[in-house]
Amino acid sequence: MTASSRPANRILVLFGASGDLAARKLFPGLLHLDRQGLMPEDYRIIGSGRHSPGSDDEFRETVADALQEHAAEDVEDQDAVDAFLQRISFVVSSADDGADLRDAVTAAEEEVGADGDRLLYLSVPPGAMKAMVGMLGETGLADGAALVVEKPFGMDVPSAQDLNAALHDVLEEEQIYRIDHFLGKEAAQNILAFRFANGLFEPVWNRDHIAYVQIDVPEDLDIAGRAAFYEETGAFRDMIVTHLMQLMALVALEPPTRLESAALHAERTKLFDAIRPLDPAQVVFGQYEGYRDEDDVADDSTRETFAALEVRIDSWRWHGVPFLLRTGKAMATSSRTITVGFRDAPLQMFPLHETGDDAAGTPPTEVVFDLSEDPTIGIDLLTKVPGPTLELARATMRLDVEEELGGAAALEAYARLLHDVMLGERLLFTRAEQIERLWEICQPVLDDPPEALPYPRGSWGPDAAQDLAGPRGWRLQDDGS
């Protein structure tokens, strides 16, 4: 812990505190920060929502159960957990009535001697967002606050513009933190370090040397009881417009002049401006077999649970390089993988081991980022097989980040991002103009969506999606390679 890593005293208000996100991520993340000495010296957490979960003690019991299930490493010291729970309370509020919450926040800020901006975490349904923001303005809760907003950030260009206008009626852009937990992952941030801290890679990180990029986030789980959300949103809005486009930005943006939020945002905005609006002919939608049998799904639903597409960036660095994005539910495996494929050597002279054929036409060298909780970076390349002949075989150089740097403690994505908000650090958050530009890029697909083709559970999606990747195919294939 350093003096700069411990935020100033403040109050945190979690709207939707009785929900699944709070139970799985927010309360465990805050407890972890507390155990690491990364919370303020004194703070209070006020949960809020339309319906009371009972007394404060009853709410604390609910939080304690969630911590036991989702924060196993941080609950061994029961005294520390009890002290954390005593900082938590619950106050009922709604878009129509926030007076009690305002009074509770004011009293708590006086109690802790708050000298940091109050943190407001707005995890509410999209339809309730504007009204809740209006309440924050009317009650004064938004004054000087840091507001964390959960996705979706709109559903199309007009709704994104409308939501941003509502937010800006109450808050300045610098007060708004649009959260994307993919950007909070250590492995995602390591892409920036890999590119910009190592002189070996940045000189070849361009169209002259890179043949394609694949960003692949399949999930083996189905919609898991989230039919209402999925029927409204679908895989394209839920994953492509937000998470996968943001991961693509880490791979593709130009080097910022400094590693600070303003410089990084400038490069991210320039990149999004250079992305060509999507061509619906280069987009494949799918729906897993049995989706229509899920509870609360219409018998004739056309909602996509799978999306794969090609993105083109009209910039000097990337012109002509296809960026292939794929995600879906009920697929063969769960993975978060970014593959950067390099062009073949101009002349292949060596035979391949076992086949005897020359190496021409084999997959090019690939740099592979595994963005799982145990992150690795691999470089697949051809190397000589030991022995008397000059034969080549595929081999992998792999860096296991946690094993190599085992003494360093990683923060879970939500914990990292909450800590950043308390420090006023905006490096890993997105801005209004970037969100609106992403919707502009995706609007052609929303206006003319492809048919959602059926695909079997446990597969790699519709066959048509395989064609997007060309002769190389997707790195993640039926054999899991």
NORDA-V458397 format. One record per helix or strand of 3 or more residues. SS is the DSSP state (H for helix, E for strand). FROM is the first residue (numbers start at 1). TO is the last residue. If there is no record, write none. Layout:
<<SS,FROM,TO> <SS,FROM,TO>>
This chain:
<<H,3,5> <E,10,15> <H,20,35> <E,43,49> <H,56,70> <H,72,74> <H,78,85> <E,88,92> <H,99,112> <E,119,122> <H,126,139> <E,146,149> <H,157,170> <H,173,175> <E,176,178> <H,181,184> <H,186,196> <H,199,202> <E,210,218> <H,227,252> <H,261,274> <H,280,282> <E,283,288> <H,291,293> <E,306,311> <E,322,328> <E,337,342> <E,366,370> <E,376,384> <E,391,400> <H,401,404> <H,413,423> <H,432,447> <E,452,455> <H,464,468> <H,470,472>>
